[in-house]
């Protein structure tokens, strides 16, 4: 009997182990289901730091003669970055200066020509009026024999000649007036065209020196002293580190409860688990990354394979936390999004704005003001009086 009792005990223990294993598997499956689909958090390791990386391009062709910055150096808006040689640009500016001066003087001559034609017509009209008066007296005196008939004929001929000269003068006046009518010297098309060419040449000389468009740090410098650069050639970038955000690529199967405004915890791999950043979702991209890829998916071909897409989600970062623990664009991070308030938030809302310092620059407004002032100086010097 003892062996049978031992056998039954073994079978019972075996069944208990099977039940225990089944319960553990069931609990693991339930826990996994809750962790992946039911809990009020969504996390992802597919996230990275990003921000506005402002490129600096060559604005005019030329040879780089001096570099003032290098990678990782901080710069302020308007700080000198590099110089190009100015020989060709300066020669063009000198020609534009001469052309503007010539245009002003030529326009002054055109206005003077109009005045001259008006004076000539007035003088001819006075002569005609005098001869017409003489002719009237001659005609009245002719019956008495005091004035010969030939004198009357000659006077009429002289009046006819004056009429032709007056008509020719009016035609010349019309031609001269057409070049200046409705304008002043400074608003005349000849001067305005020369002024525009002068301003373009002046700005071209100014742009042989490049300046930082915003505050930030120099990155990815690709230019050397002595290098010949072309207009539009990439030279370097300026990266502002006080306006960064997180781009987290979330699977489309996890987006159901993702809303703008939800709080996010961010762990940067650079600091391990020692530093936690606190942010909020400020926007969800309107399409997946594959939509803008070189070869976007075309499921209508029949070769369809279901792939879970990832949607970029934009997460803000606190400026104070960034200042205390700086980050760099491209750094990897992990995010944990709290979705408990999803029901009270709008699914398509966005809080992305373009009000930061790295979204605009007024660097080039001052060069236009300087160019206009220089053009007015040239005009004034060739007018002899103020042009205002």
C-alpha positions in Angstrom: 0.0 0.0 0.0 2.9 2.3 0.7 4.1 2.5 -3.0 0.5 3.3 -4.2 0.2 6.1 -1.6 3.6 7.6 -2.8 2.5 7.4 -6.5 -0.8 9.3 -5.7 1.1 11.9 -3.8 3.4 12.5 -6.8 0.6 12.8 -9.2 -1.2 15.3 -6.9 2.0 17.4 -6.6 2.4 17.3 -10.4 -1.1 18.6 -10.9 -0.6 21.3 -8.4 2.6 22.4 -10.3 0.7 22.5 -13.6 -2.1 24.6 -12.0 0.5 26.9 -10.5 2.3 27.3 -13.8 -1.0 28.0 -15.6 -2.0 30.6 -13.0 1.4 32.3 -13.3 1.1 32.3 -17.1 -2.4 33.7 -16.8 -1.3 36.4 -14.3 1.7 37.3 -16.6 -0.7 37.6 -19.6 -3.1 39.7 -17.6 -0.3 41.9 -16.3 1.2 42.3 -19.8 -2.3 43.3 -21.2 -2.7 45.8 -18.4 0.8 47.2 -18.9 0.6 47.5 -22.6 -3.0 48.5 -23.1 -4.9 49.4 -19.9 -2.6 51.4 -17.7 -2.7 55.2 -17.7 0.8 55.6 -19.0 2.5 55.3 -22.4 6.2 55.0 -22.6 8.7 54.9 -25.4 12.5 54.7 -25.9 12.2 55.9 -29.5 12.6 59.6 -28.6 15.3 62.2 -29.1 16.0 65.8 -28.4 15.5 68.3 -31.2 15.4 72.0 -31.8 15.9 74.7 -34.4 19.3 74.3 -36.1 19.8 77.5 -38.0 22.0 77.2 -41.1 24.5 79.9 -42.2 25.0 80.2 -46.0 27.3 82.3 -48.1 25.3 85.3 -49.3 27.8 86.4 -52.0 30.6 84.5 -53.9 34.1 85.1 -52.8 37.2 83.8 -51.0 37.1 83.5 -47.3 39.8 85.6 -45.7 39.1 85.2 -42.0 37.2 83.0 -39.6 36.2 84.2 -36.2 34.4 81.1 -34.8 34.7 77.4 -34.5 32.6 74.5 -33.4 31.0 74.6 -29.9 31.8 78.4 -29.5 28.9 80.5 -28.2 27.8 83.4 -30.4 25.3 86.2 -29.9 23.0 87.6 -32.6 24.9 90.0 -34.8 28.3 88.6 -33.8 30.9 88.6 -36.6 31.4 85.0 -38.0 33.7 85.4 -41.0 34.9 87.7 -43.8 35.2 87.3 -47.6 37.4 89.3 -49.9 35.7 92.5 -51.0 37.6 93.5 -54.2 35.0 92.6 -56.8 32.1 93.6 -54.7 33.7 97.0 -53.9 34.4 97.6 -57.6 30.7 97.0 -58.4 29.7 99.4 -55.6 32.1 102.1 -57.0 30.4 101.7 -60.4 26.9 101.8 -58.9 27.9 105.0 -57.0 29.1 106.6 -60.3 25.9 105.5 -62.1 23.7 106.9 -59.4 25.6 110.3 -59.5 25.3 110.3 -63.3 21.6 109.6 -63.1 21.0 112.4 -60.7 22.9 114.9 -62.8 21.2 113.7 -66.0 17.8 114.0 -64.4 18.7 117.6 -63.3 19.6 118.3 -66.9 16.2 116.9 -68.1 14.4 119.2 -65.7 16.5 122.1 -66.8 15.8 121.2 -70.5 12.0 121.4 -69.8 12.5 124.9 -68.3 14.6 125.9 -71.3 11.9 124.8 -73.8 9.2 126.6 -71.8 11.3 129.8 -71.8 12.0 129.5 -75.6 8.3 129.0 -76.3 7.5 132.0 -74.1 10.0 134.2 -76.0 8.7 133.1 -79.4 5.2 133.7 -78.3 6.2 137.3 -77.2 7.8 137.9 -80.6 4.7 136.6 -82.4 2.4 138.8 -80.3 4.6 141.8 -81.1 4.6 141.1 -84.8 0.9 140.5 -84.8 0.4 143.9 -83.2 2.7 145.5 -85.9 0.8 143.7 -88.6 -2.5 145.1 -87.3 -1.1 148.6 -87.4 0.4 148.1 -90.9 -2.9 146.9 -92.3 -4.8 149.9 -90.9 -2.2 152.3 -92.3 -1.8 150.7 -95.7 -4.8 152.5 -97.4 -3.1 155.9 -96.8 0.1 154.6 -98.5 2.2 155.0 -95.3 3.1 151.3 -95.3 4.1 149.5 -98.4 2.4 146.2 -99.3 5.7 144.4 -99.2 6.1 145.3 -95.5 2.8 143.7 -94.7 3.7 140.6 -96.6 7.1 140.3 -94.9 5.5 140.6 -91.4 3.0 137.9 -92.2 5.8 135.7 -93.3 7.7 136.3 -90.1 4.6 135.5 -88.1 4.2 132.2 -90.0 7.8 131.3 -89.3 7.3 132.0 -85.6 4.2 129.9 -85.6 6.2 127.0 -87.0 9.0 127.6 -84.4 6.4 127.7 -81.6 4.9 124.4 -82.8 8.3 122.8 -83.0 9.1 124.1 -79.5 5.9 122.7 -78.1 6.8 119.3 -79.6 10.2 119.4 -78.0 8.6 120.4 -74.7 6.2 117.5 -74.9 9.2 115.1 -75.5 11.2 116.6 -72.7 8.2 116.7 -70.3 7.5 113.0 -71.0 10.8 112.1 -69.2 10.1 114.1 -66.1 6.3 114.6 -65.9 4.8 113.8 -62.5 8.2 113.2 -60.8 10.9 115.0 -58.9 14.6 114.5 -59.3 14.7 111.9 -56.6 11.5 110.1 -57.7 12.4 110.0 -61.4 12.7 106.5 -62.8 16.3 107.0 -63.9 17.3 107.9 -60.4 15.2 105.2 -58.8 16.7 102.5 -61.0 20.3 103.7 -60.3 19.4 104.0 -56.6 18.1 100.4 -56.5 21.3 99.1 -58.2 23.4 101.1 -55.7 21.5 99.6 -52.8 22.0 96.0 -54.2 25.7 96.6 -54.7 26.0 98.2 -51.2 24.3 95.2 -49.6 26.5 92.8 -51.6 29.6 94.4 -50.1 28.1 94.3 -46.6 27.3 90.6 -47.0 30.9 89.7 -47.6 31.0 89.7 -43.8 28.6 87.2 -42.2 27.0 87.6 -38.8 25.2 85.3 -36.4 21.4 85.5 -37.1 20.5 84.4 -33.5 22.1 83.5 -30.2 23.4 79.9 -30.0 26.4 77.7 -30.4 28.4 77.0 -33.6 28.1 73.5 -35.0 29.1 71.6 -38.1 31.5 74.2 -39.5 32.4 73.2 -43.1 34.4 76.3 -44.3 38.1 77.1 -44.2 40.1 80.3 -44.7 41.1 80.6 -48.3 38.2 78.6 -49.6 36.2 79.9 -52.6 32.6 79.9 -51.7 29.5 80.3 -53.9 26.2 82.0 -53.1 24.0 79.6 -51.2 26.8 77.3 -50.1 26.4 75.9 -46.6 29.1 77.1 -44.2 28.0 76.2 -40.6 25.0 76.1 -38.2 24.0 78.0 -35.1 22.2 75.9 -32.5 20.2 77.6 -29.7 20.2 75.3 -26.7 17.6 77.2 -24.7 14.7 76.3 -27.0 14.7 72.5 -27.4 11.9 69.9 -27.4 11.5 66.2 -27.5 10.2 64.2 -30.6 8.9 60.8 -29.5 7.9 58.3 -32.2 4.9 56.4 -30.8 3.4 53.3 -32.3 0.0 54.0 -33.8 -1.5 51.3 -31.6 -0.6 53.5 -28.5 -2.1 56.7 -29.7 -5.7 56.2 -28.7 -5.3 58.1 -25.4 -2.6 60.5 -26.4 -3.7 64.1 -26.2 -2.1 67.6 -26.3 -1.6 68.9 -22.8 -0.8 65.6 -21.1 2.1 65.6 -18.7 5.3 63.7 -19.6 8.3 62.5 -17.7 11.6 62.5 -19.7 14.8 60.6 -18.8 17.9 61.6 -20.7 20.3 58.8 -21.4 23.2 61.3 -21.0 22.3 61.6 -17.2 21.2 58.0 -16.7 18.3 57.9 -14.3 19.6 60.7 -12.1 17.7 63.6 -13.9 14.0 63.7 -14.7 12.6 66.4 -17.0 9.0 67.4 -16.8 7.2 68.4 -20.0 3.9 68.4 -21.8 2.7 67.2 -25.2 2.4 70.3 -27.3 1.5 68.7 -30.7 1.0 65.5 -32.6 2.3 65.4 -36.2 -0.6 65.0 -38.7 1.1 62.1 -40.5 3.6 59.3 -40.0 7.2 59.6 -41.0 6.8 57.1 -43.9 4.4 59.5 -45.7 7.2 61.9 -46.4 9.9 59.3 -47.1 11.6 59.0 -50.5 9.4 56.0 -51.3 6.1 56.4 -49.5 4.0 53.3 -49.0 1.6 52.3 -51.8 -0.8 49.6 -50.6 -2.7 49.6 -53.9 0.0 47.6 -55.6 -1.2 44.4 -54.0 2.2 43.7 -52.2 0.7 44.7 -48.9 2.4 43.9 -45.6 1.0 45.4 -42.5 3.6 47.4 -40.6 2.8 49.3 -37.4 3.7 52.9 -38.2 5.1 55.4 -35.7 3.7 58.9 -35.3 6.0 61.8 -34.1 4.7 63.5 -30.9 6.2 66.8 -29.8 6.9 67.3 -26.1 8.0 70.6 -24.5 10.8 71.0 -22.0 11.1 73.4 -19.1 13.7 76.2 -19.8 14.8 76.1 -16.1 15.4 72.3 -16.2 17.3 72.7 -19.5 19.5 75.4 -18.0 20.2 73.2 -14.9 21.0 70.1 -17.0 21.7 71.1 -20.6 20.8 68.8 -23.5 21.9 68.7 -27.2 19.8 68.0 -30.3 20.1 64.4 -31.3 20.4 63.0 -27.7 18.4 59.9 -27.0 15.8 60.0 -24.2 13.0 57.9 -22.8 9.5 59.3 -22.3 6.6 58.3 -20.1 3.3 60.0 -20.9 0.5 60.1 -18.3 -2.8 59.6 -20.1 -5.2 59.8 -17.2 -6.7 63.1 -18.4 -7.2 62.0 -22.0 -11.0 62.1 -21.7 -11.1 65.8 -20.9 -8.6 66.9 -23.6 -9.3 67.6 -27.3 -7.8 65.0 -29.6 -6.7 67.3 -32.4 -5.6 70.4 -30.3 -2.0 71.8 -30.6 0.0 74.2 -28.6 3.0 74.6 -30.9 4.0 78.2 -31.3 6.7 80.2 -33.1 7.3 82.9 -30.6 10.8 82.0 -29.4 14.0 83.9 -30.2 15.2 81.2 -32.7 12.1 81.6 -34.9 13.0 85.1 -36.3 15.9 87.4 -36.9 16.0 91.2 -37.7 19.7 91.0 -38.6 19.1 92.1 -42.2 16.8 95.0 -41.6 19.7 97.2 -40.4 21.7 96.6 -43.6 18.8 98.0 -45.7 18.6 101.1 -43.6 22.4 101.7 -44.0 22.2 101.1 -47.8 19.3 103.6 -48.1 21.2 106.2 -46.1 24.3 105.8 -48.2 22.2 106.2 -51.4 20.6 109.4 -50.1 24.1 110.7 -49.3 25.2 110.2 -52.9 22.0 111.8 -54.2 22.4 114.8 -52.0 26.0 115.3 -53.0 25.0 115.5 -56.7 21.9 117.6 -56.2 23.7 120.4 -54.3 20.7 120.6 -52.0 18.9 118.2 -49.7 16.7 115.7 -51.5 14.1 115.5 -48.8 
